[in-house]
Amino acid sequence: MLKTVSIGLIKENAAALRTVNRKSEKYLGLIESMRIQGFAGVVVVREKTDPDTNSLYYELCDGLHRYSAAKEAGITEIGVDI
């Protein structure tokens, strides 16, 4: 299911296999591109419920670089595929 959600409702997956090199030219270019053009496409997430607060959030499954760059670009909502 495709929808747009607040980036604040998305949490990184603690078991992510890759990390983000926040100093690489490619990553910094992605941030700048998002500042100019916005966020295009979607990241893949799964719905989860916080056991402490019983509130819904989305766990990131795919798209860590795009998600991180969007946060750093100041984007508040992004497309997700649940």
Chimera marker file (.cmm) of the C-alpha trace (Angstrom):
<marker_set name="trace">
<marker id="1" x="0.000" y="0.000" z="0.000" r="1" g="1" b="0" radius="0.5"/>
<marker id="2" x="1.402" y="3.399" z="-0.974" r="1" g="1" b="0" radius="0.5"/>
<marker id="3" x="0.841" y="6.478" z="1.170" r="1" g="1" b="0" radius="0.5"/>
<marker id="4" x="2.514" y="9.637" z="2.429" r="1" g="1" b="0" radius="0.5"/>
<marker id="5" x="3.497" y="9.779" z="6.102" r="1" g="1" b="0" radius="0.5"/>
<marker id="6" x="5.280" y="12.129" z="8.465" r="1" g="1" b="0" radius="0.5"/>
<marker id="7" x="8.988" y="11.387" z="8.479" r="1" g="1" b="0" radius="0.5"/>
<marker id="8" x="8.811" y="11.553" z="12.275" r="1" g="1" b="0" radius="0.5"/>
<marker id="9" x="6.712" y="8.364" z="12.314" r="1" g="1" b="0" radius="0.5"/>
<marker id="10" x="9.486" y="6.363" z="10.649" r="1" g="1" b="0" radius="0.5"/>
<marker id="11" x="12.227" y="4.688" z="12.682" r="1" g="1" b="0" radius="0.5"/>
<marker id="12" x="15.410" y="3.146" z="11.360" r="1" g="1" b="0" radius="0.5"/>
<marker id="13" x="15.719" y="-0.610" z="11.563" r="1" g="1" b="0" radius="0.5"/>
<marker id="14" x="18.219" y="-1.522" z="14.276" r="1" g="1" b="0" radius="0.5"/>
<marker id="15" x="19.317" y="-4.528" z="12.197" r="1" g="1" b="0" radius="0.5"/>
<marker id="16" x="20.210" y="-2.449" z="9.109" r="1" g="1" b="0" radius="0.5"/>
<marker id="17" x="23.063" y="-4.061" z="7.219" r="1" g="1" b="0" radius="0.5"/>
<marker id="18" x="24.379" y="-0.831" z="5.707" r="1" g="1" b="0" radius="0.5"/>
<marker id="19" x="25.327" y="2.483" z="7.225" r="1" g="1" b="0" radius="0.5"/>
<marker id="20" x="25.170" y="5.934" z="5.688" r="1" g="1" b="0" radius="0.5"/>
<marker id="21" x="28.438" y="7.709" z="4.887" r="1" g="1" b="0" radius="0.5"/>
<marker id="22" x="27.167" y="11.205" z="5.647" r="1" g="1" b="0" radius="0.5"/>
<marker id="23" x="30.343" y="12.832" z="4.290" r="1" g="1" b="0" radius="0.5"/>
<marker id="24" x="30.381" y="11.198" z="0.854" r="1" g="1" b="0" radius="0.5"/>
<marker id="25" x="29.930" y="13.439" z="-2.161" r="1" g="1" b="0" radius="0.5"/>
<marker id="26" x="27.127" y="11.251" z="-3.484" r="1" g="1" b="0" radius="0.5"/>
<marker id="27" x="25.158" y="11.476" z="-0.225" r="1" g="1" b="0" radius="0.5"/>
<marker id="28" x="25.648" y="15.239" z="0.092" r="1" g="1" b="0" radius="0.5"/>
<marker id="29" x="24.492" y="15.575" z="-3.523" r="1" g="1" b="0" radius="0.5"/>
<marker id="30" x="21.367" y="13.572" z="-2.705" r="1" g="1" b="0" radius="0.5"/>
<marker id="31" x="20.555" y="15.957" z="0.159" r="1" g="1" b="0" radius="0.5"/>
<marker id="32" x="21.005" y="18.990" z="-2.077" r="1" g="1" b="0" radius="0.5"/>
<marker id="33" x="18.876" y="17.423" z="-4.803" r="1" g="1" b="0" radius="0.5"/>
<marker id="34" x="16.079" y="16.789" z="-2.292" r="1" g="1" b="0" radius="0.5"/>
<marker id="35" x="16.266" y="20.373" z="-1.049" r="1" g="1" b="0" radius="0.5"/>
<marker id="36" x="15.726" y="21.585" z="-4.604" r="1" g="1" b="0" radius="0.5"/>
<marker id="37" x="13.386" y="18.963" z="-6.063" r="1" g="1" b="0" radius="0.5"/>
<marker id="38" x="11.806" y="17.340" z="-3.009" r="1" g="1" b="0" radius="0.5"/>
<marker id="39" x="11.527" y="13.655" z="-2.244" r="1" g="1" b="0" radius="0.5"/>
<marker id="40" x="10.758" y="11.455" z="-5.245" r="1" g="1" b="0" radius="0.5"/>
<marker id="41" x="9.754" y="7.827" z="-4.938" r="1" g="1" b="0" radius="0.5"/>
<marker id="42" x="9.106" y="5.812" z="-1.810" r="1" g="1" b="0" radius="0.5"/>
<marker id="43" x="10.893" y="3.936" z="0.946" r="1" g="1" b="0" radius="0.5"/>
<marker id="44" x="9.716" y="0.522" z="2.089" r="1" g="1" b="0" radius="0.5"/>
<marker id="45" x="8.412" y="0.258" z="5.654" r="1" g="1" b="0" radius="0.5"/>
<marker id="46" x="6.398" y="-2.072" z="7.855" r="1" g="1" b="0" radius="0.5"/>
<marker id="47" x="3.816" y="-1.006" z="10.401" r="1" g="1" b="0" radius="0.5"/>
<marker id="48" x="4.778" y="-1.603" z="14.019" r="1" g="1" b="0" radius="0.5"/>
<marker id="49" x="3.284" y="-0.759" z="17.388" r="1" g="1" b="0" radius="0.5"/>
<marker id="50" x="5.413" y="0.680" z="20.160" r="1" g="1" b="0" radius="0.5"/>
<marker id="51" x="4.940" y="-1.690" z="23.125" r="1" g="1" b="0" radius="0.5"/>
<marker id="52" x="5.377" y="1.112" z="25.672" r="1" g="1" b="0" radius="0.5"/>
<marker id="53" x="2.974" y="3.672" z="24.196" r="1" g="1" b="0" radius="0.5"/>
<marker id="54" x="0.824" y="1.424" z="21.986" r="1" g="1" b="0" radius="0.5"/>
<marker id="55" x="1.286" y="4.001" z="19.192" r="1" g="1" b="0" radius="0.5"/>
<marker id="56" x="1.748" y="3.160" z="15.529" r="1" g="1" b="0" radius="0.5"/>
<marker id="57" x="5.066" y="3.802" z="13.789" r="1" g="1" b="0" radius="0.5"/>
<marker id="58" x="6.800" y="2.591" z="10.649" r="1" g="1" b="0" radius="0.5"/>
<marker id="59" x="10.026" y="0.602" z="10.664" r="1" g="1" b="0" radius="0.5"/>
<marker id="60" x="12.298" y="1.256" z="7.704" r="1" g="1" b="0" radius="0.5"/>
<marker id="61" x="12.983" y="-1.851" z="5.594" r="1" g="1" b="0" radius="0.5"/>
<marker id="62" x="14.539" y="-0.329" z="2.467" r="1" g="1" b="0" radius="0.5"/>
<marker id="63" x="15.665" y="3.183" z="1.577" r="1" g="1" b="0" radius="0.5"/>
<marker id="64" x="17.961" y="4.162" z="4.442" r="1" g="1" b="0" radius="0.5"/>
<marker id="65" x="20.011" y="6.601" z="2.334" r="1" g="1" b="0" radius="0.5"/>
<marker id="66" x="16.932" y="8.326" z="0.866" r="1" g="1" b="0" radius="0.5"/>
<marker id="67" x="15.242" y="8.461" z="4.282" r="1" g="1" b="0" radius="0.5"/>
<marker id="68" x="18.355" y="9.908" z="5.973" r="1" g="1" b="0" radius="0.5"/>
<marker id="69" x="18.911" y="12.445" z="3.201" r="1" g="1" b="0" radius="0.5"/>
<marker id="70" x="15.255" y="13.530" z="3.362" r="1" g="1" b="0" radius="0.5"/>
<marker id="71" x="15.564" y="14.138" z="7.113" r="1" g="1" b="0" radius="0.5"/>
<marker id="72" x="18.737" y="16.174" z="6.626" r="1" g="1" b="0" radius="0.5"/>
<marker id="73" x="17.096" y="18.134" z="3.788" r="1" g="1" b="0" radius="0.5"/>
<marker id="74" x="14.283" y="19.159" z="6.144" r="1" g="1" b="0" radius="0.5"/>
<marker id="75" x="11.553" y="17.214" z="4.354" r="1" g="1" b="0" radius="0.5"/>
<marker id="76" x="8.656" y="16.482" z="6.702" r="1" g="1" b="0" radius="0.5"/>
<marker id="77" x="6.622" y="13.932" z="4.708" r="1" g="1" b="0" radius="0.5"/>
<marker id="78" x="7.716" y="11.153" z="2.367" r="1" g="1" b="0" radius="0.5"/>
<marker id="79" x="6.099" y="8.429" z="0.333" r="1" g="1" b="0" radius="0.5"/>
<marker id="80" x="6.164" y="4.923" z="1.748" r="1" g="1" b="0" radius="0.5"/>
<marker id="81" x="5.282" y="1.470" z="0.490" r="1" g="1" b="0" radius="0.5"/>
<marker id="82" x="3.894" y="-0.519" z="3.406" r="1" g="1" b="0" radius="0.5"/>
<link id1="1" id2="2" r="1" g="1" b="0" radius="0.2"/>
<link id1="2" id2="3" r="1" g="1" b="0" radius="0.2"/>
<link id1="3" id2="4" r="1" g="1" b="0" radius="0.2"/>
<link id1="4" id2="5" r="1" g="1" b="0" radius="0.2"/>
<link id1="5" id2="6" r="1" g="1" b="0" radius="0.2"/>
<link id1="6" id2="7" r="1" g="1" b="0" radius="0.2"/>
<link id1="7" id2="8" r="1" g="1" b="0" radius="0.2"/>
<link id1="8" id2="9" r="1" g="1" b="0" radius="0.2"/>
<link id1="9" id2="10" r="1" g="1" b="0" radius="0.2"/>
<link id1="10" id2="11" r="1" g="1" b="0" radius="0.2"/>
<link id1="11" id2="12" r="1" g="1" b="0" radius="0.2"/>
<link id1="12" id2="13" r="1" g="1" b="0" radius="0.2"/>
<link id1="13" id2="14" r="1" g="1" b="0" radius="0.2"/>
<link id1="14" id2="15" r="1" g="1" b="0" radius="0.2"/>
<link id1="15" id2="16" r="1" g="1" b="0" radius="0.2"/>
<link id1="16" id2="17" r="1" g="1" b="0" radius="0.2"/>
<link id1="17" id2="18" r="1" g="1" b="0" radius="0.2"/>
<link id1="18" id2="19" r="1" g="1" b="0" radius="0.2"/>
<link id1="19" id2="20" r="1" g="1" b="0" radius="0.2"/>
<link id1="20" id2="21" r="1" g="1" b="0" radius="0.2"/>
<link id1="21" id2="22" r="1" g="1" b="0" radius="0.2"/>
<link id1="22" id2="23" r="1" g="1" b="0" radius="0.2"/>
<link id1="23" id2="24" r="1" g="1" b="0" radius="0.2"/>
<link id1="24" id2="25" r="1" g="1" b="0" radius="0.2"/>
<link id1="25" id2="26" r="1" g="1" b="0" radius="0.2"/>
<link id1="26" id2="27" r="1" g="1" b="0" radius="0.2"/>
<link id1="27" id2="28" r="1" g="1" b="0" radius="0.2"/>
<link id1="28" id2="29" r="1" g="1" b="0" radius="0.2"/>
<link id1="29" id2="30" r="1" g="1" b="0" radius="0.2"/>
<link id1="30" id2="31" r="1" g="1" b="0" radius="0.2"/>
<link id1="31" id2="32" r="1" g="1" b="0" radius="0.2"/>
<link id1="32" id2="33" r="1" g="1" b="0" radius="0.2"/>
<link id1="33" id2="34" r="1" g="1" b="0" radius="0.2"/>
<link id1="34" id2="35" r="1" g="1" b="0" radius="0.2"/>
<link id1="35" id2="36" r="1" g="1" b="0" radius="0.2"/>
<link id1="36" id2="37" r="1" g="1" b="0" radius="0.2"/>
<link id1="37" id2="38" r="1" g="1" b="0" radius="0.2"/>
<link id1="38" id2="39" r="1" g="1" b="0" radius="0.2"/>
<link id1="39" id2="40" r="1" g="1" b="0" radius="0.2"/>
<link id1="40" id2="41" r="1" g="1" b="0" radius="0.2"/>
<link id1="41" id2="42" r="1" g="1" b="0" radius="0.2"/>
<link id1="42" id2="43" r="1" g="1" b="0" radius="0.2"/>
<link id1="43" id2="44" r="1" g="1" b="0" radius="0.2"/>
<link id1="44" id2="45" r="1" g="1" b="0" radius="0.2"/>
<link id1="45" id2="46" r="1" g="1" b="0" radius="0.2"/>
<link id1="46" id2="47" r="1" g="1" b="0" radius="0.2"/>
<link id1="47" id2="48" r="1" g="1" b="0" radius="0.2"/>
<link id1="48" id2="49" r="1" g="1" b="0" radius="0.2"/>
<link id1="49" id2="50" r="1" g="1" b="0" radius="0.2"/>
<link id1="50" id2="51" r="1" g="1" b="0" radius="0.2"/>
<link id1="51" id2="52" r="1" g="1" b="0" radius="0.2"/>
<link id1="52" id2="53" r="1" g="1" b="0" radius="0.2"/>
<link id1="53" id2="54" r="1" g="1" b="0" radius="0.2"/>
<link id1="54" id2="55" r="1" g="1" b="0" radius="0.2"/>
<link id1="55" id2="56" r="1" g="1" b="0" radius="0.2"/>
<link id1="56" id2="57" r="1" g="1" b="0" radius="0.2"/>
<link id1="57" id2="58" r="1" g="1" b="0" radius="0.2"/>
<link id1="58" id2="59" r="1" g="1" b="0" radius="0.2"/>
<link id1="59" id2="60" r="1" g="1" b="0" radius="0.2"/>
<link id1="60" id2="61" r="1" g="1" b="0" radius="0.2"/>
<link id1="61" id2="62" r="1" g="1" b="0" radius="0.2"/>
<link id1="62" id2="63" r="1" g="1" b="0" radius="0.2"/>
<link id1="63" id2="64" r="1" g="1" b="0" radius="0.2"/>
<link id1="64" id2="65" r="1" g="1" b="0" radius="0.2"/>
<link id1="65" id2="66" r="1" g="1" b="0" radius="0.2"/>
<link id1="66" id2="67" r="1" g="1" b="0" radius="0.2"/>
<link id1="67" id2="68" r="1" g="1" b="0" radius="0.2"/>
<link id1="68" id2="69" r="1" g="1" b="0" radius="0.2"/>
<link id1="69" id2="70" r="1" g="1" b="0" radius="0.2"/>
<link id1="70" id2="71" r="1" g="1" b="0" radius="0.2"/>
<link id1="71" id2="72" r="1" g="1" b="0" radius="0.2"/>
<link id1="72" id2="73" r="1" g="1" b="0" radius="0.2"/>
<link id1="73" id2="74" r="1" g="1" b="0" radius="0.2"/>
<link id1="74" id2="75" r="1" g="1" b="0" radius="0.2"/>
<link id1="75" id2="76" r="1" g="1" b="0" radius="0.2"/>
<link id1="76" id2="77" r="1" g="1" b="0" radius="0.2"/>
<link id1="77" id2="78" r="1" g="1" b="0" radius="0.2"/>
<link id1="78" id2="79" r="1" g="1" b="0" radius="0.2"/>
<link id1="79" id2="80" r="1" g="1" b="0" radius="0.2"/>
<link id1="80" id2="81" r="1" g="1" b="0" radius="0.2"/>
<link id1="81" id2="82" r="1" g="1" b="0" radius="0.2"/>
</marker_set>
